[in-house]
Amino acid sequence: MPSRKTGGVPRLVTVLGLLAVTLPAVHAQISDGTVAAVTEYKKLSLQELMNLEVTSVSRRPEKLAESASAIQVITGDDIRRSGATSIPEALRLADNLNVAQKGSQGWAISARGFNTELSNKLLVLMDGRTLYSPLFSGVFWDAQDYVLEDIDRIEVISGPGGALWGANAVNGVINITTKSSKDTQGLSTEVVAGTALEDLASVRYGGTLAPNLYYRVYAKYFDRDAGVLPNGSSASTDWNMWRTGFRIDAESAPQTTLTLQGDVYGNDENRPGGEDNRLGGGNLLGRWTHTLENDSEMSLQLYYDRTHVSQPVPASIFSPIAGRLTDDLDTYDLDFQHRLFLGDSNQVVWGLGYRFTHDDAGNAPGLGFQPAELNQSLYSAFLQDEIKLGHGAVLILGTKVEHNDYTGVEVEPSTRLQWNFTPSQMVWGAVSRAVRMPSRVDHDLRRPSTGFTIFSGNSDFESETVIAYELGYRAQLSSKLIVSVSAFYNRYDDVRSLGLTPVTVLPLVFQNNLEGETHGVELTTTYEVTQSWRLHGGYTLLLENLHVKPGQLDINNALNETADPKNQFSIRSSLDLPHRIEFDTALRWVDALHENNSGTIAKVPPYFELDVRLAWHPTDQLELSLVGQNLLHDHHPEYGIPGPAREEVARSVYAKVTWHY
C-alpha cells in the first residue's frame, strides 16, 4: 500500500523547536522591559459589528444593520482567529454557504443548493474584479489566493444579486475586499510549517511614495501535501503555488481617490498518473472614485485579467489517444457607477458596463470546444432607487439589463422592502429574478477529433432562471446578543439537464429540461458571554425538489443538481485568556449528501469536525500560533462519488510565526 507523504512533519518539528528556543528569550525581554508596552488586540464590539460598512447589497456603503439582505460579514480578525490558510477555508466562516473540500486541491462552494466542484450560480468578486470563468460559469478556487492578513472583509450574500451584479449572481454573491495600502504600512512576514500544509511563507512591505501616495508589495509561496484515499494511502495530489503583487492608493484631493493594483500567480498540481495540472495568470485593475456635492459619488473601474489552464485528458475507451486541454482567457472589463440623491427621499445608483473576453482553447483528442477560439461581448446597465417611505420603511426598486452573445437580452429586476421598526431591529422582504447565462461548456463543448465523446454542448441552450422570494429579520437584542434569520423560496426554470442525441444516442447533450423549487431557513447568532469570550452559531435548512419537465428527459434524473446537505450547523468560540493568549475552537456538523431527491443513497455520510487554534502575542509585533484542523477523524470525505479513488480530507496540524515591523 502506498504511504502518505510525511514531508511536512520534519518542518513542523523544526518550527516548534525554534519556538521552544526563542520563547525564553522573548519572555526575558518582556520581563526586563526591553519590549514596548503591549496593547490589547483590537476586537470589534457587537455594536461595531452591526455598524460595519458593507457595499455588496446596494453597491454603496451602508451599515450591516441596515442591509435588506441575507448578508454575513467575515472580518479580517475572524479569518486570523479561525486559523484559515486559504480563501476557501475562510469561507467556512459564512454560515449561509455550503463549503466542501475535495482532498487537497478541490473545493465545492455554493449558497442555497446546486453545490458541485463546478458550481455555477454564485458570483465571486475580489476588489470589484469578477473571478468566475465563462468556461464553466464557476470559479477556479485553486487559483484564488492572497495574503490573508491583508483582506479587510468578505461579504457573503445568500440570495439573488442579479439586479445589481448581473448574470451568475443567482443564489449569492461573495465580495472579497482587501485593505488599502494606507492601512498596511511596514513589514509583515509569516512562516508556516505543518502536515497537510507542508510549508508557507509570505512577505509584504508597505510604504509611501509621496504625501498621500501609499503602496504595498507582497510575495507568497506554499506547498500542500496530497489528499488521502479511503484506505489511508496518498491520493498523489500534492501541489504548490506562488503569487506576487502590488497595490497603490492615492488621495489626490479630499474628494478623489485612485487605486492601482495587480497580481501574477502560478501553480503546479500533481495528478494521479504523473501528469501535472498547471494553472496561472495575472490581473491589473485601476479604480477612480470622486465624491461630489451632497455626498454623491462617481467611480470608474477598468481591469484586465488573464487565466491559463493546462489539464491532462487521459486516454479512455472513448478516446484512445491521451492529450492536454488548454485554455487561455483574456478579459477586459469597464464599469462606471454614479450614486446621487434626488430630494430628501430618493437615493439612486446607476451604472453602465462592458466586458470583452477572448478565449482560446487548445483541444485534446478526447475533449474540446467548437469554435476553439471565441470573442464575446457583454453589455450591461443597471438602475436602483431607494425610496424612504417614512417611519423607518424603505422601498428599493432596481433592475439590471444585460446583452450577451448566447441568449441576447436578459432582464433581472428586484423589489425589496425594509422596515427598521426600532433602532436595533429590522425586517425585510424581497422578490427577485436572476439568470445564469450559458457557459462555453453548455454551448460549445463538441465531439473531439478522434473517437467518441460522452458529452456535448448545445447551441440552443438557454439561460437558467430563478424567481426568488425572501423574508428576513436582523436585530441586536441586547449589548450581548445579535440574531439574524432569513427564509427563502426559489422557483427555478430551464435548469441544465442531460439528454440523448436522436438516433445515435451519443453524445449526451446539455439541455434545459429541469425545473423545480428550493426553500429553507438560515440562522446566525453571536453572543458575548463575557468581554473576553464570544460565541457564534449558525444553522441552515435546505429542501430541494427538482424534477424533469413533463414530456422531457434527463438521464441524470436531477442527480447532479441536488447533492446538498439538508442540514448543517456550526459553533465557534473565541476566548481571550490572560497573558495575551487566544484560544479558538470551531465545531461543524454537515448532513449527508444524497443521490437525487429520494434520499436513499448516501454519497457522503454526515460528519462532525473540529478546528482548534492556540495563539500567543508575546509582543505587539509577534504572534506564535499552533492550529489543528479536522481533528476528529484521521481522514473523512466531504464530497465525491463513493469508491476507492474518492479523495478525502486528512487531519492536519501546523505552526505559524507572524511578525510585523
N, C-alpha and C positions, 0 to 999 in steps of 0.2 A: 504493500500500500504506500503511495507517495505521501510523504510527510509535509506538514505545513512548514513554511519558512519561519525561522526564528531570528532573522537578522536584526529585528528591532529590539530584541531583548538585551543584547550587549550594549546598545546605545542607551537604552533606558537605565541600565545599571550604571553606566558611566555618568549620566546626568545626575542620578541620585547620589552617586559617590561624590561628585563635585559639590552638590548641595551640602552634603554632610561635612565636607571640608570647610566650605565657606561660611556656613551658618554661625559657628563660634566666633569668627572674626567680625561678622556683621553684628552679632549680639554685643561683642565688646565695644564696637563703635558706638552703638546706641547707649550702652551703659556709661561710656566715657563722655557722652555729649558731643562727640565729633560729627554726628549726623544731624542735619537740620531737624528742627521740631516737626513731628508728624502731625498731619491733619486728617480728620475723618474723611473716608472716601465718599464722594458725592452720591447720594441716593435720593431719588425723587419721592416726595410725599404723595399720598393718594390724590390730594387736591392738585398737585403739579402734574400728575399723570392725566387727570381729567382735562387739564388745560394744555396738554401737549398740542403743538401745532401740526396739523395734517393737511395734505394737499390733494390726496387721491380722490376724495369723494366729490369735490366740486371744482377741481383744477384751480384752486385758490387757497390761501392759508385760512384755516378755521380751527377752532378748538375741537378736540376729540369729543368733548361733552355735547357739542352742538352739531355733530355729524350724523345726518339721517341715513345711516347705512350700517350694515353688519361689518364693522371695521375693527381690527385689532392692531395694536402697535407694538412691535418688538424694538425696544430701545437698545442702544449700544451697550448699556450696562447689563441688560438682560442677556445679550449674547455673551458678554465676558463671563458672567457668573454661571452660564449654562455649561461652559466647557466646550462649546461647539468649535470645530476646527474648519468648517466649510459652510457655505451659504445653505445648502440643503439641510445640514444638521441644525442650523439656526432656525430654519422654518418649522421645525418640530415644536417651537415655542408658540406657534399660532394654533390655537385650538380649533379654528374653523378650517384647517387644512387636513387632508389625508396625505401623510408623508410615509412612503415605504421605501426602504433601501433594498436593492438587489445586489448583494455581495459587496465588492469593493468599488466598482465603477458606476453602477446603475442606480437611478432613482426614479420613482413614480410619484408625482406630486400633483394634487388636484384639489378642487373645492367642490363640494356638493355632487360628488359622483364622477363617473367616467374616468377612473384612475387607471392609467397604464404607463409604461415607460414612454409611450408616445402620446401622452395626454395632450389634447388639442383644444381645450375650452377654457384656458387660463392665460391671461395676458400678463407678461412679466416685463417690468421696466427697471432700468438702472440709471439714475440721474437723467431720466427722460428718454433714454435710448431703449428701443424695443429689443428684447432678447430672443423672441420666438423666431423659429426658422420657417420660411414659406415652403421648405421642402416637405415638412410633415405637420406644420402648424403647431409645433411644440418647441420645447427648449432642450438644447444640449446641456444638461446640468453638469456634465463633467468638464464643460468649458467655462463655467461661471465661477469665478473666484475673486478674492480681493484680500487685502489686509483687513481682517475683520474689525480690528480696533479703530479703523478709520471709517466704519459705517456708522452714520448718525442714527438711523432708524430704518425699519422695514414696515411699511404699511400694508396690511393684508385685508382685502375686501372680499368677502364671500357674497356672491350675487352678481347680476349683470352690471357691467360698466360701459356698455356699448354707446350710450348716449353722449359720453364724453371721450372715451378712449377708442371706440370703433370696433371693428371685427376682431373676433377671438376673445374679447372680454365677455364671454358667455356666462361662465359660472364664477368668475372672480378676477381680481387684479392684485398683483404683487408689485409694489413700488419700493425699490431699494434706493435710499438716498445716502450718499456719502458726505462726510464732513467738509466744510470749507477749509481750504488750506490755511486760512487765518487761524483756525482752531486746531491745527496740527503742526505747530511750530516746534523746532528742536528735533532731537534724535530719538528714535524708538526702535528697539530690536527685540525679537523674540526667537527663542530656540526651543524646539520640541523634540523629544525622543520617546518612542513607545513601541507597542506591539503592532496593532493594525496600522496606525500612523507611525511609520518607522522613524522618519525624521522630517522636520520642517524648520526652515529658517526664513526670517523676513527682516528687512531693514527699511526704515522710512525716515527721511530727513525733510524738515520744513524750514523755510527761511523767508526773508524779504528781499525783493529786488529793488524796491524803491518805496517811498511812503505810500501806503495803501495799495501796495502790489505784493501779493504773497504767493508762495509756491511750495509744492512738495514733490518729491520723487520717491519711488519705492521699488523694491525688488523682492520676490518671494519664490521659494522653491520647496517642493515636498516630494517624498516617496511614500507610497501606500502599499502595504502588503496585499496579497491576493485574498479573495474571499474563500469560503470554506464549502466543501461539498457535504452532503448529508452524512457521509461516513467519516467526516472529520479531516479528510485529506485536502490538500490545496487545490483550488479551482484554477490556478495558473493565470490569474487576472491581476497581477501586481502592475502598478503604473506610477508614473511621475509627471510632474507639471512644473513649468517655470512661468513667471509673469513679471513684467515690469511696466511702469507707467509714471505719469506725472499729472499734476493739476496746478493751474494758475488762476487766482482770483484777484480781480482789480475792482476798486471802488473809485471810479474816475470822477464822481461827483456824489453828493449826498443822495441823489435820486437815481444813480445809474450804477449797475454792477455788470462786470464781464467775467465769464468763466471760459477757460480753455483746458481741456483735459484729454488724455489718450492712454491707451494700453496696448501692449502686444503680448502674446502668450503662445505657448505650445505644450502639447503633452504627448506622451508615448505610452499606449496601453497594451499590455501583453494580452494575448488571447490564446485559448487552448489550441494546440496545433502549431504554435510557433509564429504565426503571422501577427504583426502588430497593427493596432488601430491607431491612426495618427489624426490629431485634431489641432488646429492652430488658427491664428488670426490676429486682428488688431482693429482699433477704432480710434476715431478722432472726433471730438464734439466741441462746439462753440455755442455759447448762450449769451445773449444780451437782454438785460432787463432794465426798464426805465419806469420810474414812478412819476405820474402826472399829478395835476391838481386833484383835490378831493379823493386822494388815495387810489385813483385809477392807475392802471398799470398795463404796460405793453411788454411783450417778450418775443424774441425771435431766436429760434434754435435751429442749428444745422449740424448734421453728423454724417460721417462715413464709417461704414463697418464692413469688414471683410472676414469671411469664415472659410477655412479649407478643411475638408473631411476626406480621409482616405481609409476605406474599410475593406477588409478581405471578404470575398464571397467564395466559400469553399465549393469544391466540386460535389455534385449530387447526381441522383438518377435523372433529375430534370435538366442538368447542365454538366456534362462530364468534364468540362474544362473549368478549372478554378481561375479566378481573376480578382481584380480590385475595382470597387466602385468608388469614384472620387467625385467631389462636388466643390466647386468654387463659387461662392456667393458674394457679390458686391452690392451693398445697399447705400443709397443716397437719400437722406430724409430732410425735409424742410418743414418747419412748423412755426406758425405765427399765432399769437393769442393776445386778446385785448380784454381787460376787465374794466368796467365802468359802472357808475351809479346813475340811474335815471330817477331823479327825485329822491325822496326820503324812503321809499318803499321798495324800489327795484334795484337789484344788483345783477348786472348782465355780464356773462362771459361768452365770448365768441372767438372763433378761430378758423384758420384755413391750413391745410396740409397737403404735401405732395411727397410721394415716395417712389423712387425708381430702383428696380433691382435687376441685376444681370446675373443669371445663373448658368453655369457651365458644368454639366455633368459628364464625367468620364465613365461610360457604361462598361459593366463587366459582362462576360458571356451569359451569365445566369440572371442578371438584374440590370435594368436600365430605364431610361426615360426618353420619350419622343415628343417634342424635339429635345435633343440633348442640350442645346443652347437656347435660352429663352430670356427675353427682355419683358418686363412687366411694369406698369404704372398704376399707382393707387392715388386717387384724388379724394379729398375729404373736406368737409365743412361742418362745424358744429355751432350750436347756439343753446345757451341755458339762461333762464331768467328766474331769480329768486325773489318772490313777492311776499313782503311782510303783510300778513292779514290782521295783525293786532292780537293782543292778549297771548303773546308767545307763539303764535301759529305762523308757519311759513309754508308757502306753496312753491314747489320747484318744478318747472317745466323745461324740458330740454330734448334735443334730438341731434343725432349725427347722421349725415348723408355721405355715403362713400360710393365711388365707382371703381370697380376692379375689372380686370380683363377677362375673368372667367364668367361671372354672372351679371355683370353690369351694375346697375344702381341698387344699393342696399340702404334701407332707412331703419334707424334704431332709436325710437322715441322712449321717453321715460317721464313718468309723473310721480312726484314724491310730495308727501305732506308730513310735516313735523310739528309737534306741539310741546314746547317747553312749559309744562304746566306748573313747575316750581323751578327756582334757580338751579336745582341739582337733579331734576328728573325730566326725562323726555320720552315721548312715544313717537313712533314714526311708521309710515307705511309707504309702499311703492308698488307701481305696476310698470314693467319694463319689457322691451323687446330687444333681443340681441341675436347676432348671427355669427356663425363660424364659416368663413368663406373657404372654398376648396383649396387644398394644398396641391403641390406637384404630384405627390403620391396618389391622391384621389383622382387627379385629372390626367396625368402624363405618364404614369407607370405603364410600360409596354413590354411586348414579347421581346426576349433577347435575340441576339444574332444567331445563336445556336441552341438546339434543344427546345424543351418546353418551358413554359412559365406557369406558375401556380396562380399568381395574382396579376390583375391588370387594372389600370386606371380607366376612367370613363369620361369621355369628352362632354357628356350630358349631365355630369354630376352637379347637383345644385347645392346652395348654401344650406347648412343646418340652421334651424331657428329655435328660439325658445321665447315663450311668454312667461314671465316670472311675476309672482305675487309675493310680497314680503311684508312682514309686520315685526316691529322691534320695540324694545324698551331698554333704556340705559339710565342708570342712576348712581349717585353717590349717596347711599342711605345713611351714612354716618362718617365721622372722620376716620373710621377704621374699615369701612366696607364699600366696595364697588361691585355692582352687578350689571351684567348686560345679557340680554336674551333676545333671540330672533327666531322667527318661524317663517317657513317658505313653502311655496307650492309652485313647481315649474312644469310647464307643458311644452314638450319637445316635438318637433316635426322634421321630417326629411333627414333623420339621423342615419349615419353611414351603415350600410349593410353589405353583405357579400352574396352575390348571385351567380348564376351559371350562364355561360355563353351558349346561345341556341345551337343545337345540332352537335357541336364539338364538346360541349360541357366545359372543358378547359379553354382558356384560363378563367378563373373565378374573377368576377368583375365587381368593382365597388359601385354600389347603388345607394339610393335614398329611401329604403323600404321600411325603416323603423320609425315608430312614434311611441309616445308614452309620457309618463309623469314621474317626477320625484318630489318628495316632500320630507320635511324634517324640522329639527329644532337644534339650535346652537346656544350653549350657555357658558358664560365665563364669569368668574368671580375672583376678586382679590380681597384678602382680609389681612389687616395688620394686627397681629396678635399682640406684639409689643413694638416699641420703637426699633428694636434690633431683630425682630423676627416677622417675616411676611410669608403668607401662604397664597398660592394661586391655584385655582382649579378650573377645569374645563370639561365639557361633555358635549358630544354631538350624536344626534339620531338621524339616520338617513334611510329612507324607504324608497325603493326604486321599482317601477313597473313599466319596463319597455317591452314592446311587442311588435310583431310584424303586421304591416298594414293589410287589410282584407284583400285577398286575391294576389298578394305578393309573396316573395320568398326571401328568406335569409338563412343560409345554410348553417350559420353560427347560432341561429335562434336567440339572438341578442346576447350571446355568450360573452363577447369581448367588451360589452358596454356596461356590465353590471357587477363587475368583480370588485366590490367596495365593501368595507365593514359597515354593518348595520349600526353598531355602537362603538364608540371609543371615548375614553376619558383619561385625564392626566391630573396629577397633583404635583406642584413644585413648592419647595420650601427653600427660603433664603434666610440664613441665620448669621448674624454678626456676633462673633464671640470676642471675649477680651483679648488684648494684646494684638489687635488688628488681624485677627484670624476670621476667615469666611468659610462657612460650611453650607454647601448647597446640594440638594437632592432633587431628583425628578423621577417620578414613577408614572408609567403609562400602561394602559391596557387597550389592546386593539382586538376587536371581534374577528371572527373567522371571515375569510374571503370565500365566496361560493360561486360555483358554476351556474350561470343563468339565473332565473328567478325562483327556481324550485327550492334552493337552499338545502339540497340533499347531498351534494358532493362538495366536500370542503377542499378547496385548493390549498389554502394556508390555514392552519389551526389558529385559534385565538392565542394571544400571548401577553404576559406581563414582562416589562423590562424596567431596569433601574439604572440611572446615571448618578454618580456622586462626584463632588468636587471639594477639595480642601485647599485653601489658599492662605498665604501669609504675606503681609506687606511690612517687611522689616523697616523699610524707609518709604518716603514718598515716591522714590524713583524705581523701586524694585518690587516685583511680585513673583513669588515662588508658588507653584501650584502642582497638585497631583490629582489626576482625573481618571475615573473608571467609567467605562461606557458598556451598556448591555451586560450588566454584571450577573444577572440571574440565570443565564444559560451559557454553556460553553460556546454554542452557536445556535441560531434559530432562523427560520425563514420568515420573510415579511412579504414576499411577492414571488410569483412564478408558478409554473406548472409542476406538480409533484413528479419526482423521478430522481435517479442517481446523479443527474447532471445539474439539478437546481442549485444555484449558488445561494449560500446563506451568510448571515452576518455573524461575525465572531465577537466574543468578549474581548475588550481591549482596555489597556491602561497606558497612560502617557504622563510624562513630567514636563513642565514648561517653566521657562525663566523669561520674564519680560522686564525690560529695563528702559527707562525714559531718562533723557538728559536734556 
